[in-house]
Amino acid sequence: MAEITVLNNGPLRVKGDLTVKDAQGNNYDLKGRDAISLCRCGHSENKPFCDGSHNRQGFTHESEAFDLPEPKA
């Protein structure tokens, strides 16, 4: 099972049994990692993975959990 943590002012931290695929269904080679960080700011030179660009770009977002609305039928 994977766990995703939305980090304040930073990336999505994903831990667990991971597979990341591109739009064509090809796997990224995670080299055995069981934790990765995915870019949220859009400035990473290593998308979809975080390279710390959020720090240089001043990306801010304070994470606080909330309930989503019911799915649309």
N, C-alpha and C positions, 0 to 999 in steps of 0.2 A: 504494500500500500504506500502511496506517495503522500507527502505532507507539503503543502505550499504555505510559506509565510510571506506576507506582504511587509517588506521592511520599510520603516519610515525613511523617506527621502532617498530610497534606493531601489534595488531590484526585487524580483520575486525569487525567494530562496526555495528551491525544490529539493526534498530529501526523500529517499526511499528506493524502491526497485524501479529504475527509470529507463524509458526509451523515448528519444526525441526524434521525430521524423520531419523531413522537409515536405514541401507541398506535393512532391511527386511520390511520397511514401518511402523515400530512402532514409535509412537510419544515420544519424550523426554518430560518430565513434566517440563515445564518452570516456574511453580508456579506463573503464572499470569504476568510474566515479559513482558514488551513491548520493552525492549532493552537487547541485549546480545552481548558478544564479542566472536568471533570465532578465534581459533588459526591459525596463519600463519607460525609460526616458526617450528612446528612439535615436540616441546619439552614438551608441556603441559601434565601433569599427569591427566588432566580432559578433554581430547579430546572428542568432537570437540571444546570444550569451552576453552577459554584462562584462564590460571591461573597465568600469569605474568612471566612465564619461559623465555620469550624473553629477559627480562631484565638481567637475570642471564647468558644467553647463548650468549649475544652480538649480537642478531639478528638486522640487519639494512636493511632498505629499505625506501627510500624517495619516497613518493607517489606523482605522477603527472599524471593527466588525459591525455589520448591520444585516438585517433580514431583507432578502430580495422579495419582490412581489411574486405572487403566484404565477406560474408559467401560463402563457396564453394558449388557449385551446386550439 
